[in-house]
């Protein structure tokens, strides 16, 4: 299906068999490099190649002679690989501004920069099969979703996939990605699978599957931003999601009736609670879901007797419909458009995807493919890709949406992730902040949680739900889901009942709130305020998404990305940057009255009270249940829209540009239709907004990469000012002095 499927995201891819499978200590360095297919080494027992993927990424491949057949390149964007590097007589190869050196006893590859500094070393240990690499003295990030802590130094990781992780309750399901990164470098073990040991003076990778092939990528970069771009070049840039997916999504479990389903959509609109999507679980994990059972593509006639008509009514109220699906083939592979022999293979995407067709015709807008823990990495990616490509078979110019529990490097090209079946505890809420940061560092920006936690505990109170809801308002995926699902509704804590318990009655009685706790009118009000804020900030968020799509930067960012020289910033795992300019500090303790947050260097502003603060220090502010601390850096220009009930709602109000003084600053306002792929053909606008703090002048200029924006009116205000000022932009530029 060509470029659209392979690179939507670009605006313009051991225990070892025996010790003799390892590199020999007798490798002749001068023989190492040669033709792209490798050169013989170690008495013709191995083929070895080192390929310059780019000016900053190197690929090292070792293949046992006679077994050098095609190697599945999982997660890597397909490409034609360049010729391997050539060496001089001393076994040194030139690689741009670097030199690649080889030593024979023991085998070691060193990458040295122009100043003579060794930027990375990779060593192989014949006796154990271990691969060792330098880890420096900085923090170590990566290894995928569900690992912990944020800095992986001092840990080991067996890279167990899915919900088999022993830390599931707190840290969620694992999506292991064999990537480690730090200041100036990153290393990706593409093949084989293995265990990481980061507890020593050097990092170690021990293969846990037999294979004649090793495939390692080493990336070098001067900044975290450059490193993340290299990773995106290797594994793919994040796709551009539909705008509605950035709105609020309400998930459901046990359903009562057709009338109850439609009454709930009316309640959202009547109560002015912004929402864009309704998600429905399948029958099996609950007694009455959208279908007739696990793996079924037949609607539950009790709940959805006329699904097409029901979905039409929901679409008329501007709700999207997302359905839960499970039970895909365990060896899923291929593409939805495959023909020939693939059509006789029940494990092929070309056979499995058509089972969705009749359901899709009813008017489904997105999918929630659950489970898949048993899938190997290639099948996880095939599943991610299937929902991306399959959706386009029906609507080729509509951006798809699918939410998965499993993935791998490259998932960002196709899908969203959530963190699995976590507990409703304060410890879990705190852990999820770090988990979201790590997922973004591994290249997957579109992520979220079951707001409130999936499994209720004695800690599941209105306070925990509110604090989690506030956090989720600043996650890419803003979605409520969990057992006793009616308590995941914004008004669920004021109904006098928790609805279907959905598990053992005795267990429910010991863990769920008492009826007297379910008359809390404050929860809905607080939820509404954060829903409103999420929708007001959509212009800021969507512009950040466009940046993510173009650069590979995450939306939830560790402070280390923007402040790599700040040792304290690299240790912060309870707060994060939201896009380029905002810092989010979720409240993570029960009964909290104060929240202490580290602010990096520079001037910062408290979003709520416009207090000016000095960075490179911890700040403490009072918090009420209504308040989650938000900070904005000086020089920021934050575009904000009016409160909307859904992302597609039109408004005659001008877009507000809120300027935070104290430093010069630049921001990009990105806009497109939020639905189609027309942006790939230039159907978008990018307006460069610049703030000169000395002259107090705001300037706007249209970027020539997109369309010239139509004449329009903006409003601008200085943070802390009670007044806003309107000004006109025409001809692609404008300037206003404040």
C-alpha positions, 0 to 999 in steps of 0.5 A: 500500500505504499508510502501512505502506510510505511511513512504517514508521519513525514511531512515531505522503516540467547543464550547463544547456540554455542560460544563458537557463534560469537566473534572470535578473538582472532578476527582480522580487523582489516577484514571486518568491513567490506561489501554490504553483504559482509566479508568472511571472518574468523576462518570463514565462520562469520560474516560481519558488516558495519554500516553507516545508516546516517551521519549519527547512526551505525549498524553492526551485524554479525551472521554465522556463515551459511546461515545468512538468510533474510533477517526480519527487521522488526520495528525498523523503517524499510529502506535500502541499506548503504554499503558497509564501511571500508577500513584502512590497513590498521582496521580503522574506518572513517565515518563522517566526523568519527572514526570506528576502531576495532580491537581483536582480543577481546573483540571491541568496536570503539567510536571515537570523535574528532577530539579523540573522545570515545563516544561508545564501545561495544564488546562481545564476550565469547564465554557467555554470549554477553554484549557489553557497552559503555554507560557513562555516568549519566542517567539511563533511559528507555527499555519501553513501557512498564519498566522502572524507575525512570533512570534505569541505572542499577537495574536488570530487566528480563524484557517480559512482555505484556501483563505477565510483568510482576510489577503490573499492579503499579507500573502496568503492562510491559511493552519492552523495547530494547533501547537504552539512551543517555547523554550523547548516545543510544543503543538498540538491540534489534536482534536477538531478544535478551536481558539487560543488566545495567547494574554495573560499571558497563551495560550488558545485554545477554541474548536469551534466544538461539540465533545466528544473527546479532543486529545492533544500532548505535546512535550518537547525538549532541542533544536529546532532541537530536537523539530522538530524531535519530530514533524516529529516522530509524523506527518511524515518526509518529503518525498524525492522529485525528483531532477528535482522538485528543478530546475526552474519551469515555469508556464503558463496561457493563451496559444496561440497554439501548436507552441507557447508552443513548441517555448517557450521550445526552447527559454529557451534552446537557451537562456541558461536559466536553466529550468526543468518543464513546468506547464500548467493551466487549462481552466476556470481560463484562457480562453485557458488552457491545458484542456476544462474546470474546472474538465475536463480531456480532452485536449484542442484540439486547444493547445494540439492536440497531447499531447503525441507527444508534451510531447515526444518532451518536454521530449527530451529537458529535460522538465517535464510536470505538469498539473493543476487540480481542482474540487475534491470531497468535502468529498474525502477520502480513498486510491487509492488502496481501493477496495470493497464498495469504488469503488461505492463511488464517493468521494473515492480516488479509484474512483476519481483517475482513472479519471487522467489515460488517461491524465497521459498516455500522459506523465505527470510528475507531478500535480498541484491540486488547490483549496480545501478550503472547504475540511476538514483536513482529505480530504486535506490530502487524496488529498495530499496522492492520488497524491503521491500514484496514481502516483506510480501506474503508475511508482512505482519506480519514486518519484512523484511531486504534488503542492497543495494550501491546506494541514495539518499536515502530508502534508510533507509526500506527497506534496509541498505547495504554498502560493496562490493568493497573490498581486504583492506588496512589502509588500506581498514580505516581508510577504512571507519571514516570511510565508515560515519560518513559514511553515517550522517550522510546518514541511512542508519544500517544499514551494514557492510562485507565483514569482512576485505575482499572482494579478498585481498591480501598484507596479508590476514593473521589479524591484519587479519581479527581487527582487522576482525572487532572493528570489524564487531562494532561496525557495524550490519551484522556480516557476514563475506564475501569471496573465499576465503570459508572464511578469513571463517569464525571458525575459518577460520584454523585449518583448514590450508587456505584452501579454494576460491581463487575466482580465478586460481591464480597470483594466489592463490599470490602473495596468500593465506596459506601453509598454515603460517599456517593453524593459528592457534587464537587467531583463533576464540577472539578472534572468539568473544569479540567475538561474545559481546560483540555479543550481550551488548550487544544490549539496548543496541544495540536501544534505540539502533536504536529511537532511530534509528528515532524521531529519524534519529540514526545508530548510528555517530556522528561525535563532532561530533553529540554535541560540536558545540562541540569543534573537535577532535571534529569532526576525528576519523575513526578513532573514533566513538560507538556509540549515545549512550554508547560510543566505539569506537576500532578498531585500524587498524595492523599490529603495533600495541601501543598505540592513541591516541584522542581523548576528548571533554569529561567523564569516561570509563571504559575498558570493559576495565579500568574505568580512569577517564579525563578527556576533552578529551584524547588517551589512549593505551592498550596493545593486544594482538590480543585488545583493541580499545579501547572507552570509556564516558562517565560517567553511562551506563547500559548494558543488557546481556544474557547470552551467546546463540547467536542473538537469539531465545534465551530466558534466565532471567537478569535484564538487567544495568544497568551504571552508569558513575559520575562524572556524572548520566545517563539511558538508555532501555531499549526492548523489543518482540518484535523481529519484527512491526510490532505496536510501531506499535500500542503493543506495546513498552515503554520504561523510562527509567533515571536515574542520580543521581551525587550520591545514587548512586541508580538509578531506573527508570520506564516510559514511558507511550507504551508498555505497562506492563512486567510485574514483573521483576528487574534486576541492577545493577552499578557499573563497576569493582565485582566484585559486582552487585545484584538488584532488582525492578521492579513497577508500572512503577517502581523505585529502588535506592541503590548 
